[in-house]
């Protein structure tokens, strides 16, 4: 499977850059264009994560609420 790490990092950096645009006094037309590009990138990121992401092997019905936490650890909380 293709790693999705760089897609998520790249789109996140782009959206953080876009969020700073009002403080830099960029023209409205540029901000609007970046807004449209950001929406397209966000949709691409969602598609990439759903297509190339790894599905968790542990199931909710088995008592695993999150796939990144150990079941034995969560029982001790």
N, CA and C of each residue as an Amber inpcrd file, in Angstrom:
protein
   231
   0.8210000  -1.1990000   0.0000000   0.0000000   0.0000000   0.0000000
   0.8610000   1.2570000   0.0000000   0.3520000   2.2600000  -0.6350000
   1.0420000   3.5390000  -0.6990000   0.9160000   4.2400000   0.6550000
   2.0160000   4.7580000   1.1800000   1.9130000   5.4650000   2.4640000
   1.1660000   6.7860000   2.3010000   0.2940000   7.0680000   3.2450000
  -0.5200000   8.2830000   3.1890000   0.0570000   9.3880000   4.0660000
   1.1470000   9.1010000   4.7260000   1.7360000  10.0570000   5.6650000
   2.0560000  11.3830000   4.9900000   2.7070000  11.3510000   3.8100000
   3.1330000  12.5880000   3.1570000   1.9570000  13.3590000   2.5740000
   0.9070000  12.6600000   2.1850000  -0.2950000  13.3500000   1.7130000
  -0.9300000  14.1480000   2.8450000  -1.0650000  13.5230000   3.9960000
  -1.6750000  14.1890000   5.1400000  -0.8030000  15.3550000   5.6120000
   0.5020000  15.1610000   5.6750000   1.3990000  16.2370000   6.1070000
   1.3600000  17.3980000   5.1190000   1.4160000  17.1120000   3.8260000
   1.4180000  18.1620000   2.8170000   0.1400000  18.9790000   2.8150000
  -1.0010000  18.3260000   2.8790000  -2.2780000  19.0470000   2.8760000
  -2.4440000  19.8420000   4.1700000  -1.9990000  19.3070000   5.2790000
  -2.0830000  20.0310000   6.5500000  -1.2270000  21.2890000   6.5270000
  -0.0190000  21.1880000   5.9930000   0.8430000  22.3750000   5.8890000
   0.2120000  23.4100000   4.9640000  -0.3500000  22.9690000   3.8470000
  -1.0090000  23.8980000   2.9230000  -2.1620000  24.6260000   3.6130000
  -3.0010000  23.8840000   4.3460000  -4.1430000  24.5030000   5.0110000
  -3.7060000  25.4440000   6.1360000  -2.5980000  25.1390000   6.8030000
  -2.0700000  26.0690000   7.8140000  -1.5520000  27.3400000   7.1430000
  -0.9010000  27.1850000   6.0030000  -0.4470000  28.3380000   5.2290000
  -1.6380000  29.1770000   4.7830000  -2.7100000  28.5280000   4.3400000
  -3.9120000  29.2480000   3.9160000  -4.5520000  29.9960000   5.0930000
  -4.5290000  29.3960000   6.2620000  -5.1320000  30.0310000   7.4330000
  -4.3930000  31.3100000   7.8360000  -3.1380000  31.4480000   7.4420000
  -2.3700000  32.6480000   7.7610000  -2.5760000  33.7670000   6.7440000
  -3.2540000  33.5040000   5.6530000  -3.4180000  34.4870000   4.5830000
  -4.0630000  35.8090000   5.0360000  -5.0680000  35.8200000   5.8810000
  -5.6590000  37.1120000   6.2750000  -4.6770000  38.0190000   7.0190000
  -3.6970000  37.4630000   7.6660000  -2.7450000  38.2660000   8.4280000
  -1.6090000  38.8150000   7.5680000  -1.5190000  38.3290000   6.3250000
  -0.4460000  38.7480000   5.4340000  -0.9340000  39.7980000   4.4350000
  -2.2200000  40.1180000   4.4560000  -2.8420000  41.0960000   3.5620000
  -2.6700000  40.7260000   2.0930000  -3.0960000  39.5140000   1.7590000
  -3.0620000  39.0370000   0.3820000  -4.3670000  39.4500000  -0.2930000
  -4.3280000  39.6720000  -1.5930000  -5.5160000  40.0810000  -2.3420000
  -6.6180000  39.0240000  -2.2340000  -7.8600000  39.5000000  -2.2920000
  -9.0180000  38.6150000  -2.1480000  -9.0400000  37.5400000  -3.2250000
  -8.6930000  37.8810000  -4.4520000  -8.7160000  36.9090000  -5.5470000
  -7.7440000  35.7630000  -5.2900000  -6.5940000  36.0680000  -4.7200000
  -5.6030000  35.0190000  -4.4120000  -6.1160000  34.1280000  -3.2880000
  -6.6960000  34.7420000  -2.2700000  -7.2290000  33.9600000  -1.1480000
  -8.3610000  33.0590000  -1.6250000  -9.2040000  33.5720000  -2.5140000
 -10.3060000  32.7570000  -3.0380000  -9.7730000  31.5900000  -3.8660000
  -8.7630000  31.8270000  -4.6840000  -8.1550000  30.7580000  -5.4700000
  -7.5280000  29.7010000  -4.5560000  -6.8250000  30.1430000  -3.5230000
  -6.2310000  29.2040000  -2.5670000  -7.3110000  28.4300000  -1.8110000
  -8.4590000  29.0810000  -1.5720000  -9.5850000  28.4060000  -0.9260000
 -10.0870000  27.2570000  -1.7920000 -10.2390000  27.5130000  -3.0870000
 -10.7040000  26.4610000  -4.0000000  -9.6910000  25.3230000  -4.1040000
  -8.4240000  25.6700000  -4.1830000  -7.3820000  24.6500000  -4.2380000
  -7.3570000  23.8360000  -2.9400000  -7.5370000  24.5170000  -1.8090000
  -7.5500000  23.8210000  -0.5200000  -8.6810000  22.8150000  -0.4100000
  -9.8570000  23.1740000  -0.9360000 -10.9760000  22.2270000  -0.9140000
 -10.6820000  21.0070000  -1.7690000 -10.0780000  21.2290000  -2.9340000
  -9.7220000  20.0990000  -3.7990000  -8.6820000  19.2110000  -3.1240000
  -7.6890000  19.8250000  -2.4770000  -6.6680000  19.0370000  -1.7780000
  -7.2670000  18.2580000  -0.6110000  -8.2030000  18.8600000   0.1040000
  -8.8400000  18.1760000   1.2240000  -9.6320000  16.9610000   0.7380000
 -10.3600000  17.1300000  -0.3550000 -11.0870000  15.9890000  -0.9210000
 -10.1280000  14.9050000  -1.3930000  -9.0030000  15.3030000  -2.0060000
  -7.9980000  14.3240000  -2.4270000  -7.4250000  13.5800000  -1.2250000
  -7.1680000  14.3050000  -0.1240000  -6.6160000  13.6600000   1.0630000
  -7.6020000  12.6410000   1.6300000  -8.8750000  12.9950000   1.7030000
  -9.8810000  12.0640000   2.2130000  -9.9490000  10.8280000   1.3200000
  -9.9480000  11.0380000   0.0120000  -9.9640000   9.9130000  -0.9280000
  -8.7320000   9.0260000  -0.7520000  -7.5670000   9.6480000  -0.6210000
  -6.3230000   8.8940000  -0.4800000  -6.3090000   8.0840000   0.8180000
  -6.7780000   8.6790000   1.8960000  -6.8140000   7.9570000   3.1830000
  -7.7880000   6.7870000   3.1110000  -8.9560000   7.0090000   2.5080000
  -9.9240000   5.9160000   2.4220000  -9.4660000   4.8140000   1.4750000
  -8.7660000   5.1750000   0.4100000  -8.3310000   4.1760000  -0.5650000
  -7.0720000   3.4420000  -0.1250000  -6.0910000   4.1690000   0.4080000
  -4.7800000   3.5740000   0.6970000  -4.5010000   3.3890000   2.1820000
  -5.4000000   3.8030000   3.0380000  -5.1890000   3.6410000   4.4750000
  -5.3320000   2.1930000   4.8980000  -4.8050000   1.8910000   6.0470000
  -4.8880000   0.5250000   6.5570000  -6.0630000   0.4100000   7.5250000
  -6.9130000  -0.5510000   7.2760000  -8.0580000  -0.7950000   8.1460000
  -7.5840000  -1.4820000   9.4210000  -8.1270000  -1.1130000  10.5700000
  -7.7210000  -1.7730000  11.8080000  -8.2000000  -3.2250000  11.8390000
  -7.3920000  -4.0930000  12.4310000  -7.7550000  -5.5090000  12.5190000
  -8.5900000  -5.7950000  13.7600000  -8.4910000  -4.9470000  14.7690000
  -9.2500000  -5.1500000  16.0000000 -10.6410000  -4.5370000  15.8310000
 -11.6260000  -5.2100000  16.3580000 -13.0130000  -4.8030000  16.1570000
 -13.5850000  -4.1420000  17.4050000 -14.5420000  -3.2580000  17.2020000
 -15.2170000  -2.5740000  18.2940000 -15.9890000  -3.5630000  19.1590000
 -16.5980000  -4.5480000  18.5270000 -17.3880000  -5.5420000  19.2710000
 -16.5320000  -6.4000000  20.1970000 -15.2380000  -6.4980000  19.9120000
 -14.3330000  -7.2890000  20.7580000 -13.8300000  -6.5030000  21.9610000
 -14.2330000  -5.2650000  22.0950000 -13.8240000  -4.4610000  23.2430000
 -12.7240000  -3.4610000  22.9320000 -12.2970000  -3.3940000  21.6830000
 -11.2740000  -2.4280000  21.2930000 -11.9630000  -1.1690000  20.7880000
 -11.9130000  -0.1100000  21.5550000 -12.5650000   1.1280000  21.1400000
 -11.6750000   1.9140000  20.2040000 -10.3910000   1.8710000  20.4280000
  -9.4280000   2.5690000  19.5740000  -8.3630000   1.5710000  19.1560000
  -7.8990000   1.6770000  17.9340000  -6.9040000   0.7210000  17.4680000
  -5.4940000   1.0870000  17.9030000  -5.3070000   2.2520000  18.5130000
  -3.9650000   2.6540000  18.9170000  -3.7140000   2.4820000  20.4170000
  -4.6000000   1.8010000  21.1170000  -4.4140000   1.5800000  22.5460000
  -4.5200000   0.0790000  22.8350000  -3.7200000  -0.3870000  23.7510000
  -3.7160000  -1.7950000  24.1140000  -4.9360000  -2.0940000  24.9850000
  -5.6130000  -3.2030000  24.7300000  -6.8180000  -3.5530000  25.4790000
  -6.5080000  -3.7690000  26.9640000  -5.3750000  -4.3920000  27.2750000
  -5.0050000  -4.6180000  28.6700000  -4.7660000  -3.2920000  29.3900000
  -4.1820000  -2.3210000  28.6880000  -3.9510000  -1.0110000  29.2850000
  -5.2620000  -0.2990000  29.5670000  -6.2300000  -0.4030000  28.6520000
  -7.4780000   0.3180000  28.8410000  -8.3240000  -0.2940000  29.9540000
  -8.1560000  -1.5900000  30.2490000  -8.9020000  -2.2210000  31.3300000
  -8.3810000  -1.7500000  32.6940000  -7.1160000  -1.3310000  32.7780000
  -6.5360000  -0.8970000  34.0320000  -6.8410000   0.5560000  34.3540000
  -7.4440000   1.2720000  33.4260000  -7.7180000   2.6980000  33.6640000
  -8.8310000   2.9270000  34.6110000
